Amino acid sequence: MILPNRSRRWLMPLLSLTVMILCLTVGSPEVLAQAKESDTSKFNQRTYKELPLKAERLLEFNTKEGTWISVDISPDGKTIAFDMMGDLYTMPIEGGKATRITDGMAYDTHPRFSPDGKSIVFTSDRSGSDNAWIMDLENDEFKQVTKGNNEWVQSAEWSPDGDYVVVTKGRRNLKLFMYHKDGGGGFQLIDSPASLKVIEPAFSPDGRYIYFSQRNGAWNYNAQLPQYQVGMYDRENGARSTITSRYGSAFTPTPSPDGKWLVYGSRYEDQTGLVLRNLKSGDERWLAYPIQRDDQESIAPLGVLPAMSFTPDSKTVITSWDGKLYKVAIDGGAASEIPLDVDVKLEMGPRLKFTYPISDDPEFVVNQIRDGVPSPDGSKLAFTSLNRLYVMNIPD
């Protein structure tokens, strides 16, 4: 199988990328039938100075579902922004045909509307490395927020006043930073302990607290639960606290605009669901269970769960699972699907294909043998090659 080479995503696990491509292009016969490669002259390719890789192929198809879709709601409650396969889209809250707002070889994720609804902050590798960017929705202009060249920015979020952007960034154990929207070097909010990993930041409505997912260390093999808990940073006194203690972990905190509720993900037995917490009383209950797998055993490059969002009235959560978008009312009841219709135009780099001549002769020289073991009398040698076991005479 040849994977699309969009840009250098050294932090994206190969397996996760493969799953996304397969789910969107191979998982459905109707999608496969519509998918086709076309001449790049059919589209206007967006290029970036620090991202020299140029698209040579264009894969076009229509899909009604996606994989690992992070969503956000505009402040007026009329528009959904979401990511799909490295591009950003907008769509009416009722669902329907999506409009692509970013394109090109860059891998764009995690769109979040500004409080005034005029801009979107998101993560992208269009500078040659992961960074946070702001897109002006009125004039289609982009501004780079973070300026790293060898780091990973997992996600970014606006402060409620719209003046600042909080990001989690680093190499392995990411930390919490804040930047002014107009530029500057930013400042670090959490720097210790060194082993602490912080991702998925979210502001409380009054701007005092920043919620996030935290764990000890980047990841580990044969992980034992819990892996994550929801942490909270107090901007008034700089104190950091942990506000959950669930055995199945707690991650992807999403506060409501009225400050009364917090939704986060957790695992129970072998399934993952969404937990609703009353921030005043501390009472909790399952909001939706089960939903989809979480990513807490890996480095979670796109979050432990896809990002979700409350509607402005704080009565509904917009989220995604199993390839679909859903509205989930916090007062109970079944989740309702939001129809999704996306015309994907996936720009891909040169095909990683090499031509090696293969002889049709009945015998040929093998360039690699393994596990050679001589016989006790030294007259024969046993070894493996081409997935077969051979015995030969020595020294013949």
C-alpha positions in Angstrom: 0.0 0.0 0.0 1.3 3.5 -0.8 0.2 6.2 1.7 -0.4 9.8 0.7 2.6 11.9 1.5 1.2 15.3 2.5 3.9 16.8 4.6 6.4 15.9 7.3 4.2 14.7 10.2 7.0 13.0 12.2 4.7 12.9 15.3 1.8 11.2 13.6 1.9 7.5 14.2 1.9 5.6 10.9 -0.8 3.3 12.1 -3.2 6.2 12.9 -2.6 7.8 9.5 -3.2 4.5 7.8 -6.5 4.0 9.7 -7.7 7.5 8.7 -6.9 7.0 5.0 -8.5 3.5 4.9 -11.6 4.6 6.8 -12.2 7.5 4.5 -11.2 6.1 1.1 -11.5 2.3 1.4 -14.0 1.7 4.1 -17.0 2.4 1.9 -17.6 1.0 -1.6 -19.4 4.1 -2.7 -16.5 6.3 -1.5 -14.1 4.0 -3.3 -16.1 4.2 -6.5 -16.0 8.1 -6.4 -12.3 8.3 -5.5 -10.0 9.1 -8.4 -6.6 10.7 -9.0 -6.6 13.7 -11.3 -4.3 16.2 -12.9 -3.1 18.9 -10.4 -4.0 21.5 -13.0 -7.6 21.1 -11.9 -7.0 23.0 -8.7 -5.1 26.0 -7.3 -2.4 24.6 -5.1 -1.5 26.6 -2.0 2.2 26.6 -1.3 4.2 27.6 1.7 7.7 29.0 1.9 8.9 26.6 4.7 7.0 23.6 3.3 8.7 23.0 -0.1 7.0 19.7 -0.8 4.7 20.2 -3.8 1.6 18.2 -4.6 1.7 16.0 -7.7 -1.6 14.2 -7.2 -5.1 15.0 -6.3 -7.5 12.5 -4.8 -11.2 13.6 -5.0 -14.1 11.9 -3.4 -17.3 12.6 -1.6 -17.9 11.2 1.9 -20.7 11.3 4.5 -18.4 10.3 7.3 -14.8 10.8 8.6 -12.3 9.6 11.2 -11.3 11.5 14.3 -13.1 14.7 13.6 -12.5 17.6 16.0 -15.4 20.1 16.0 -16.1 23.6 17.3 -19.2 25.9 17.3 -19.3 29.5 16.3 -20.3 32.0 19.0 -23.6 32.6 17.3 -24.3 28.9 17.3 -24.9 28.8 13.5 -21.7 27.2 12.1 -19.6 24.2 12.9 -15.9 24.1 12.1 -14.2 20.8 11.8 -11.0 19.1 10.5 -10.8 16.2 8.1 -7.7 14.6 6.7 -5.6 17.7 7.2 -7.9 20.4 5.9 -10.4 22.6 7.8 -14.1 22.9 6.9 -17.2 24.8 8.0 -20.8 23.7 7.8 -24.2 24.9 9.0 -25.2 23.7 12.5 -28.0 21.7 10.9 -25.5 19.8 8.8 -25.3 19.5 5.0 -22.6 20.4 2.5 -19.3 21.4 4.0 -17.1 24.3 2.7 -13.3 23.8 2.7 -11.5 26.8 4.2 -7.9 25.5 4.1 -6.1 23.4 1.5 -2.6 22.5 0.3 0.0 20.2 1.6 -0.1 21.5 5.2 -1.8 19.3 7.8 -4.3 21.5 9.6 -6.3 20.3 12.7 -8.2 21.5 15.8 -10.1 24.6 14.6 -11.4 26.8 17.4 -13.5 29.9 16.8 -12.5 33.2 18.4 -15.0 34.7 20.8 -16.1 37.3 18.2 -16.5 34.6 15.6 -14.2 36.4 13.1 -11.1 34.1 13.3 -10.1 30.5 13.9 -7.1 29.3 15.7 -5.8 25.9 14.6 -2.6 23.8 14.5 -0.7 23.3 11.3 2.7 22.2 9.9 2.7 24.8 7.1 5.8 26.4 8.6 7.7 23.1 8.3 6.9 22.2 11.9 3.8 22.1 14.1 2.7 25.5 15.2 -0.5 27.4 16.1 -2.0 29.7 13.5 -4.8 32.2 13.3 -7.0 32.4 10.2 -9.0 35.6 9.6 -12.3 34.3 8.2 -13.2 37.6 6.5 -10.1 38.1 4.4 -8.5 34.6 4.4 -5.3 35.9 5.9 -3.1 33.7 8.2 -0.9 34.7 11.1 1.6 32.4 12.8 1.3 32.4 16.6 4.0 30.0 17.8 7.4 30.0 16.0 8.8 26.6 16.9 10.8 24.6 14.4 11.2 21.3 16.2 8.2 20.9 18.5 4.7 19.6 18.6 1.8 21.8 19.2 -1.1 19.5 20.1 -4.0 22.1 20.2 -4.8 25.7 20.9 -7.7 27.6 22.4 -8.8 31.3 22.7 -9.1 33.1 26.0 -12.7 34.3 26.6 -11.7 37.9 26.0 -10.2 37.0 22.6 -6.8 38.6 23.3 -4.8 35.5 24.0 -4.3 32.0 22.8 -3.3 29.1 25.1 -1.4 26.2 23.6 0.3 23.0 24.7 3.6 22.4 23.0 6.9 20.6 23.5 8.8 17.5 22.4 7.5 14.7 24.5 6.1 16.0 27.8 4.2 19.0 26.5 3.6 22.1 28.7 1.1 25.0 28.8 2.0 28.3 27.2 0.1 31.5 26.4 0.5 34.0 23.5 -1.0 37.3 22.7 -3.0 37.1 19.4 -1.0 40.0 18.0 2.4 38.3 18.4 5.2 38.1 20.8 7.3 35.3 22.4 4.6 34.2 24.7 5.1 32.9 28.3 5.0 29.5 30.0 2.3 28.8 32.5 3.3 25.3 33.6 6.9 24.2 33.6 7.1 21.5 36.2 7.4 18.7 37.0 9.5 17.8 34.0 7.6 14.5 33.6 4.2 16.1 33.4 2.5 16.0 30.0 -0.3 18.6 29.3 -2.6 18.6 26.3 -6.1 19.6 25.3 -6.4 23.0 27.0 -9.8 24.7 27.6 -10.7 28.0 29.4 -13.4 28.4 31.9 -15.9 31.0 30.8 -14.6 33.7 33.2 -11.1 33.1 32.0 -9.7 32.3 35.4 -9.1 28.6 35.0 -7.6 26.5 32.2 -8.6 22.9 32.1 -6.4 20.3 30.4 -5.6 16.6 30.2 -2.5 15.6 32.1 -0.4 12.5 32.6 3.0 11.4 33.9 5.2 10.9 30.9 4.6 11.0 27.2 3.3 7.4 26.9 4.4 3.9 27.8 4.1 0.3 26.6 1.5 -2.0 28.2 -0.1 1.0 29.8 -2.1 0.5 33.0 -5.1 2.7 33.8 -5.4 5.4 34.8 -3.3 7.3 32.2 -4.8 10.7 32.3 -6.7 13.0 34.7 -8.2 16.4 34.2 -6.0 19.1 35.6 -6.8 22.8 36.2 -4.6 25.9 36.3 -5.6 28.9 38.2 -4.4 32.1 36.4 -4.9 34.2 39.6 -2.4 32.4 41.8 -0.6 30.0 39.4 -1.7 26.9 41.3 -2.2 23.6 39.5 -4.7 21.0 40.7 -6.2 17.7 39.6 -10.0 17.6 39.7 -10.7 14.0 38.6 -9.6 10.6 39.9 -11.2 8.1 37.6 -9.7 4.7 37.1 -10.6 4.7 33.4 -8.8 8.1 33.1 -10.3 11.5 32.4 -9.4 13.5 29.3 -10.6 16.1 26.7 -12.2 18.5 29.2 -14.9 20.7 27.6 -16.5 23.4 29.8 -20.0 24.9 29.0 -20.3 28.6 28.2 -22.4 29.2 31.3 -19.8 27.7 33.6 -22.1 25.1 35.1 -20.9 21.9 33.3 -17.8 20.1 32.3 -17.9 17.2 29.8 -14.9 14.9 29.5 -14.0 11.4 28.2 -13.4 8.4 30.3 -13.1 4.6 29.8 -15.2 2.0 31.6 -14.3 -1.6 31.1 -13.4 -1.9 27.4 -15.5 1.1 26.2 -15.1 4.9 26.2 -17.8 7.4 26.9 -18.5 11.0 27.8 -19.0 12.1 31.4 -21.1 15.1 32.4 -20.0 16.9 35.6 -22.0 19.5 37.5 -19.2 22.0 38.4 -21.2 23.4 41.4 -22.2 20.1 43.1 -19.6 17.8 41.7 -22.2 15.3 40.7 -21.4 13.2 37.6 -23.2 10.9 35.2 -22.6 9.3 31.8 -23.7 11.7 29.0 -23.0 9.2 26.2 -21.7 5.6 26.5 -20.2 4.0 24.6 -18.9 6.3 21.9 -15.5 5.4 20.2 -12.1 4.3 21.1 -9.8 6.8 22.9 -6.1 7.2 22.3 -4.7 7.3 25.8 -2.2 4.5 25.3 -0.4 6.3 22.5 1.1 9.8 22.4 -2.3 11.1 21.3 -1.1 13.4 18.6 -4.6 14.6 17.8 -5.9 14.4 21.3 -7.1 11.6 23.6 -10.5 12.1 22.0 -11.6 14.4 19.1 -12.3 17.9 20.3 -15.9 18.8 21.1 -17.9 21.9 21.9 -21.0 23.1 23.7 -23.6 25.1 21.9 -23.8 28.8 23.1 -26.9 28.0 25.2 -25.0 25.3 27.2 -27.7 22.8 26.5 -26.1 20.6 23.9 -22.7 19.1 23.1 -21.5 18.8 19.5 -19.1 15.9 19.2 -18.1 13.0 16.9 -17.8 9.3 17.1 -17.9 6.3 14.7 -17.4 8.6 11.7 -20.5 10.8 12.4 -21.2 14.2 14.0 -23.8 14.2 16.8 -25.8 16.6 19.0 -26.1 15.4 22.6 -28.5 17.2 24.9 -27.2 17.4 28.5 -30.7 16.9 29.9 -30.8 13.3 28.6 -32.2 11.6 25.5 -30.7 9.9 22.5 -28.0 11.6 20.5 -29.1 13.0 17.1 -26.9 12.8 14.0 -25.8 15.9 12.2 -25.7 15.1 8.4 -22.2 15.4 7.0 -21.5 15.9 3.3 -17.9 16.6 2.3 -16.3 16.9 -1.1 -12.7 16.0 -0.4 -9.9 17.2 -2.6 -6.8 15.7 -1.0 -3.5 17.0 -2.4 -0.7 14.5 -2.1 3.0 14.6 -2.7 5.1 12.5 -5.1 4.3 8.8 -5.0 6.9 6.8 -3.1 7.5 4.3 -5.8 10.8 2.8 -6.9 11.5 0.5 -9.9 13.8 -2.4 -9.2 14.5 -4.9 -12.0 13.6 -8.5 -11.0 15.1 -11.4 -13.0 12.9 -14.3 -14.2 15.9 -16.7 -14.0 15.2 -20.0 -12.1 18.1 -19.2 -9.7 19.4 -15.9 -8.3 21.8 -14.7 -5.7 20.1 -13.9 -2.3 21.5 -10.7 -0.8 20.5 -11.5 2.8 20.5 -14.7 4.8 19.6 -14.9 8.5 20.3 -17.0 11.6 23.1 -19.1 10.1 23.9 -22.1 12.4 26.7 -24.6 11.6 26.1 -28.3 12.3 28.0 -29.9 15.3 30.5 -31.6 12.9 31.0 -28.4 10.9 30.0 -30.0 7.6 26.7 -28.2 7.1 25.1 -24.8 7.6 21.4 -24.2 8.3 19.9 -20.7 7.6 16.8 -18.9 6.6 16.2 -16.8 3.5 13.1 -15.6 1.7 11.0 -17.0 4.6 12.3 -20.5 4.0 14.7 -22.8 5.9 17.8 -24.2 4.0 20.7 -26.5 4.7 23.9 -26.4 2.6 27.2 -28.2 2.6 30.3 -26.4 3.9 32.4 -25.2 2.1 30.3 -25.7 -1.0 
